[in-house]
Amino acid sequence: MRFPVPDDKVAWNVEFPEYAPADYTSASEQASMRISEVERRELDHRMTVEVPVPFDEQSGEPRNPRGRTGITGRGALKLWGPNQAVYPIITRWDAARECNQVYALKNNTVQWELPSDFLK
């Protein structure tokens, strides 16, 4: 359950002493739940679209640069901080001059998706 955050308390520079967000990291990401010093140094050099990644002074974990969300932790995300991914689109023209695209099966299921991977 997310901690409710009023619109006027979203920004990190606004005092909100009663802020007590829920901590959530999915079970599949629990093994690497806490941020390591190596990850911290990498994040110091990775940028979000807007600003450098801000960090919480007490826990050392990265903060959402857009402000409070009512939840902490990584959620279902693979990486701390910005989770940038690459989606290559591979196409070819067949003899009938029709464009074909390459898709991959998602995690051995019957769902098709574009091939992708996270950037570090």
C-alpha positions, -999 to 999 in steps of 0.1 A, spaced: 0 0 0 15 33 -11 18 61 15 -4 89 4 15 120 -8 -3 153 -12 5 172 -44 22 200 -24 45 175 -6 59 156 -37 91 176 -41 121 164 -20 129 200 -9 95 203 9 95 192 45 73 162 51 84 146 85 55 122 87 65 106 53 68 69 59 67 51 25 61 14 20 92 -5 9 87 -28 -20 111 -49 -41 97 -79 -61 107 -114 -50 126 -119 -83 148 -89 -74 153 -96 -36 187 -112 -40 203 -79 -50 180 -56 -30 205 -33 -13 226 -10 -34 263 -19 -35 291 7 -35 299 -3 -71 263 3 -82 263 37 -63 295 48 -82 279 37 -115 247 57 -107 268 88 -99 277 88 -137 243 77 -151 219 104 -159 181 104 -159 165 123 -187 162 153 -164 189 154 -137 216 134 -120 202 106 -98 196 120 -63 203 97 -32 186 93 1 210 105 29 200 79 54 197 47 33 220 56 4 194 44 -21 186 64 -52 155 86 -51 130 93 -78 141 126 -93 105 137 -98 98 135 -60 80 113 -35 59 85 -48 47 68 -15 69 38 -21 106 29 -18 127 0 -31 132 -12 -66 97 -25 -72 99 -48 -102 128 -29 -118 160 -48 -126 184 -19 -118 186 9 -93 181 43 -108 171 48 -144 162 15 -162 172 23 -197 166 -4 -223 174 -9 -259 149 -24 -284 165 -31 -317 141 -34 -346 153 -58 -373 135 -56 -406 140 -70 -441 122 -67 -474 110 -99 -490 106 -106 -527 71 -91 -527 86 -58 -513 68 -63 -480 86 -54 -448 91 -82 -422 101 -76 -386 119 -100 -362 103 -109 -329 114 -131 -301 94 -154 -277 92 -138 -242 107 -160 -215 98 -192 -232 61 -183 -233 37 -178 -262 40 -140 -260 60 -124 -288 80 -92 -283 109 -72 -298 143 -84 -286 155 -61 -258 180 -57 -230 188 -32 -202 216 -8 -206 242 -3 -179 
